[in-house]
């Protein structure tokens, strides 16, 4: 028997696979974290890539620092502690700095989450606000990209004369890898901007792990350069959410240096396709809702044979996470008709998630282990539910009597399987 243990919320799901199955774990490589996280961020800031680093902000009167929301396990408290030290050292006071939570089209972060996002000490020191893409007066338009994307961004960012982006470089199913200018354009953008950018998802080059030649990523980078970014501070994390490498400097050059490191961690060879895959997005916050958990499902899909089964273990304490995701799923009565409905209409945020979800469902059957998804929502999502991982394994193997190979992806959102 092979024991299986995958992250689930802030705990784990466990089960056993029978003898006779070849079991492959497909996970980010085990890479040691740095011995001192703050020291690594300080090293990056003192050795900027492609520009003068913090010196780019000397003389700024109003500085904005963009951070990710709770759906990303970015070590913001570590990054911000060092960054604030460096800003203070060039004469920028705490009172001149605002931290902007780049929530994108997610719900705005409420004030009670600010200490969780930036750390209690930073939250007590610095003004923190959240992007709200739908609040009146928050967005300003600053032109149109060469690909026709209307550029609507948070005015607090645009009004600052010192502009810093932070984030973690992680695999992304549309833009290749996250962070860099994405923290601004998607994290602090309006729906029209995000919708036009994400509409590139139907293009074959807009795929997981591809950065160069990816139309969605290139659109984001063009907008970032056009609007202006003084400094990025990005990190690559390991399986234990420890910093492996920090990079800082020019929004393109530093990001690409970080992507090279992230590839070494995330891109993992798979020896053979599996009949069954057991998948976790990586636990909280990556399984906070189905909207986020979908990424793990997509990353795992190529690992499974057509007609195979994927067991998705995702707590989903916030349920679906987006009403329009559910609406998109209701637009058809089979995965194929949901996808056809998406293709036949003007691009809509939320509905694109239904398209991406169903792109996996047309390839493999899905059994969901989730305390946050009730039977009705599971029906809408066109998946079956199991109460726990072992029950899901038992059900899957009943339906796969000839199964020979199983794959386990415990950190699927951060894994790019290479077949």
Secondary structure, 3 states (H helix, E strand, C coil): CEEEEEEECCEEEEEEECCCCEEEECCCCCCCCCCCHHHHHHHHHHCCECCCHHHHHCCCCCEEEEEECCCCCCCHHHHHHHHHHHHHHCCCCHHHEEEEEECCCCCCCCHHHHHHHHCHHHHHHCEEEECCCCCCCCEEEEEECCCCCEEEEEHHHHHCCEEEEEEECCEECCCEECCCCHHHHCCCECHHHHHHHHHHHHCCCCCCCCCCCCHHHHHHHHHHHHHCCCEEEEEEECCCCCEEEEEEECCCHHHHHHHHHHHHHHEEECCCCEEEEEEECCCCCCCCCHHHHHHHHHHHHCCEEEEEEEEEECCCCCCCCCHHHHHHHCCCCCHHHHHHHHHHCCCCCCHHHHHHHHHHHCCCEEEEECCCCCHHHHHHCCCEECCCHHHHHHHHHHHCCCCCEEEEECCHHHCEEEC
